[in-house]
Amino acid sequence: MLSFFQNHEKINRDNDFIVELAYKIKLAHSTKDDMNHSKISFKLSICLFFVTLMAHSMGENISQSESDAARISMLERALAPQKIEDVATLFAKANKERNGAVQFMLFSNQLKNKFKDNWPYWVSGTSSPWITSYKITKTAQDKNSWKFKITYQWATAAGPFNPSLVQIIVVTPVPKDSDATQKFWITKFDEK
């Protein structure tokens, strides 16, 4: 992902160079010596053409995976919960909607490694029974961690389904040295 942003900065620097070249071309046009003027103008036009071509081709050299990583990072930043309770709420909502991508985003790196193969198409849960509602209870809090119990109610085409699904999550602040896109993440996850 860094190379995407580095390429973007390079393109901006190249665009600044192009503006400077255009200014020099304008200055070249204002000289009285026509012979010098055409040589300078021609050379600067050639330089401008190649710099523009290079800047344009740099944007095309970004791989699809780099572009996807940048897009995902931006989406995760936009969705990232700002409060601890919001992590539990977003996780429960994503579980109800079977959105494994959002659930995965909220996991710590350790949990991501553990669950990365569980949702190959980023769909979690099952189509039946499905989650109809949930209740979130904060059950414990330490200095730097919060434990939440999420109780889900199920249903099938025949009506309510029992027993309820219970998930326990522990939410902690993301370490400063992490490359995560949010302030808080889930470090423990258990189902009962």
C-alpha positions as CSV (number, residue, x, y, z in Angstrom):
1,M,0.0,0.0,0.0
2,L,2.9,2.4,0.6
3,S,3.9,2.1,-2.9
4,F,0.5,3.3,-4.0
5,F,0.9,6.5,-1.9
6,Q,4.5,6.9,-3.0
7,N,3.5,6.7,-6.6
8,H,0.7,9.2,-6.0
9,E,3.3,11.6,-4.5
10,K,5.6,11.0,-7.4
11,I,2.8,11.9,-9.8
12,N,2.2,15.1,-7.9
13,R,5.9,16.0,-8.1
14,D,5.9,15.3,-11.8
15,N,2.8,17.5,-12.2
16,D,4.6,20.3,-10.4
17,F,7.5,19.8,-12.8
18,I,5.1,19.9,-15.8
19,V,3.7,23.3,-14.6
20,E,7.3,24.6,-14.2
21,L,8.1,23.4,-17.8
22,A,5.0,25.1,-19.2
23,Y,6.0,28.3,-17.5
24,K,9.5,28.0,-19.1
25,I,7.9,27.4,-22.5
26,K,5.8,30.6,-22.0
27,L,9.0,32.5,-21.2
28,A,10.7,31.0,-24.3
29,H,7.8,32.3,-26.4
30,S,8.4,35.8,-25.2
31,T,12.0,36.0,-26.3
32,K,12.9,38.0,-29.5
33,D,15.3,35.6,-31.0
34,D,13.1,33.3,-33.1
35,M,15.8,30.7,-33.7
36,N,16.5,30.3,-30.0
37,H,12.9,30.4,-29.3
38,S,12.0,27.5,-31.6
39,K,14.9,25.3,-30.3
40,I,14.0,26.0,-26.6
41,S,10.3,25.5,-27.3
42,F,10.9,22.3,-29.2
43,K,13.2,20.9,-26.5
44,L,10.8,21.9,-23.7
45,S,7.8,20.4,-25.6
46,I,9.7,17.1,-26.0
47,C,10.5,17.1,-22.3
48,L,7.0,18.0,-21.4
49,F,5.6,15.1,-23.6
50,F,7.9,12.5,-22.0
51,V,7.3,13.7,-18.4
52,T,3.5,13.6,-19.1
53,L,3.8,10.2,-20.6
54,M,5.9,9.0,-17.6
55,A,3.4,10.5,-15.1
56,H,0.5,8.9,-16.9
57,S,2.1,5.5,-17.1
58,M,3.1,5.5,-13.4
59,G,-0.6,5.6,-12.5
60,E,-1.2,2.6,-14.7
61,N,1.7,0.7,-13.0
62,I,-0.2,0.3,-9.7
63,S,-1.2,-3.3,-9.4
64,Q,-4.8,-4.3,-8.8
65,S,-3.9,-5.7,-5.4
66,E,-2.2,-2.4,-4.4
67,S,-5.3,-0.5,-5.6
68,D,-7.6,-2.9,-3.7
69,A,-5.5,-2.6,-0.5
70,A,-5.7,1.2,-0.7
71,R,-9.4,1.1,-1.3
72,I,-10.0,-1.3,1.6
73,S,-7.9,0.8,3.9
74,M,-9.9,3.9,3.1
75,L,-13.2,2.0,3.6
76,E,-12.0,0.5,6.9
77,R,-11.0,4.0,8.1
78,A,-14.5,5.3,7.3
79,L,-16.2,2.4,9.1
80,A,-13.8,2.3,12.1
81,P,-15.7,2.7,15.5
82,Q,-14.7,5.8,17.5
83,K,-15.9,4.4,20.8
84,I,-15.4,1.1,22.5
85,E,-19.1,0.2,22.7
86,D,-19.4,0.9,19.0
87,V,-17.0,-2.0,18.3
88,A,-19.4,-4.5,19.9
89,T,-22.4,-2.9,18.2
90,L,-20.8,-2.9,14.7
91,F,-19.6,-6.5,15.3
92,A,-23.1,-7.7,16.2
93,K,-24.7,-5.8,13.3
94,A,-22.2,-7.3,10.9
95,N,-22.9,-10.8,12.3
96,K,-26.6,-10.3,11.8
97,E,-26.0,-9.1,8.2
98,R,-23.5,-11.9,7.7
99,N,-20.8,-9.4,6.7
100,G,-17.6,-11.2,7.4
101,A,-15.5,-8.4,5.9
102,V,-16.6,-5.9,8.6
103,Q,-16.2,-8.6,11.4
104,F,-12.7,-9.3,10.0
105,M,-11.8,-5.6,10.1
106,L,-12.6,-5.5,13.8
107,F,-10.3,-8.4,14.7
108,S,-6.8,-8.1,16.0
109,N,-4.0,-9.3,13.8
110,Q,-3.9,-12.6,15.8
111,L,-7.6,-13.2,15.3
112,K,-7.4,-12.3,11.6
113,N,-4.8,-15.0,11.2
114,K,-7.0,-17.4,13.0
115,F,-10.2,-16.7,11.1
116,K,-8.9,-15.6,7.6
117,D,-9.9,-18.9,6.0
118,N,-13.4,-19.1,7.6
119,W,-15.0,-16.6,5.2
120,P,-13.5,-17.0,1.8
121,Y,-16.2,-14.9,0.2
122,W,-16.6,-12.6,3.3
123,V,-20.0,-14.1,4.2
124,S,-20.3,-15.3,7.8
125,G,-23.1,-17.3,9.5
126,T,-25.7,-19.4,7.8
127,S,-28.8,-18.6,5.7
128,S,-30.9,-20.7,8.1
129,P,-31.3,-20.2,11.0
130,W,-30.7,-16.4,10.7
131,I,-30.2,-13.8,13.4
132,T,-33.3,-11.7,14.1
133,S,-32.0,-9.6,16.9
134,Y,-29.2,-9.2,19.4
135,K,-28.6,-7.8,22.9
136,I,-25.2,-6.5,24.0
137,T,-24.1,-6.4,27.6
138,K,-20.8,-5.0,28.9
139,T,-19.7,-7.7,31.4
140,A,-16.3,-6.5,32.5
141,Q,-13.9,-3.7,32.2
142,D,-10.2,-3.5,33.0
143,K,-7.9,-0.5,32.5
144,N,-7.3,-1.3,28.9
145,S,-9.9,-4.0,27.9
146,W,-13.7,-4.3,27.8
147,K,-15.6,-7.6,27.7
148,F,-18.9,-7.8,25.9
149,K,-21.5,-10.5,25.8
150,I,-23.6,-10.5,22.7
151,T,-26.8,-12.7,22.7
152,Y,-28.4,-13.4,19.4
153,Q,-32.0,-14.5,18.8
154,W,-32.5,-16.9,15.8
155,A,-35.3,-17.8,13.5
156,T,-36.2,-20.2,10.7
157,A,-39.1,-20.3,8.3
158,A,-40.9,-22.3,11.0
159,G,-40.4,-19.6,13.7
160,P,-38.0,-18.9,16.6
161,F,-35.0,-21.1,16.9
162,N,-33.3,-22.1,20.2
163,P,-30.9,-22.1,21.8
164,S,-29.7,-18.5,21.5
165,L,-26.2,-17.9,20.1
166,V,-23.9,-16.2,22.7
167,Q,-20.6,-14.6,21.7
168,I,-18.1,-13.1,24.1
169,I,-15.7,-10.5,22.7
170,V,-12.9,-8.6,24.4
171,V,-12.1,-5.1,23.0
172,T,-8.8,-3.4,23.6
173,P,-7.1,-0.2,22.2
174,V,-5.0,-0.9,19.1
175,P,-1.3,-0.7,19.9
176,K,0.4,2.5,18.5
177,D,2.9,0.5,16.4
178,S,0.1,-1.4,14.6
179,D,-0.9,-0.8,11.0
180,A,-4.6,-1.2,11.9
181,T,-7.0,1.3,10.6
182,Q,-9.1,1.7,13.8
183,K,-8.6,2.8,17.4
184,F,-10.0,-0.4,19.0
185,W,-10.1,-4.0,18.0
186,I,-11.4,-7.4,19.2
187,T,-8.6,-9.4,20.8
188,K,-10.7,-12.3,22.1
189,F,-13.7,-14.0,20.5
190,D,-15.6,-17.0,21.8
191,E,-19.0,-18.6,21.0
192,K,-21.2,-20.5,23.3
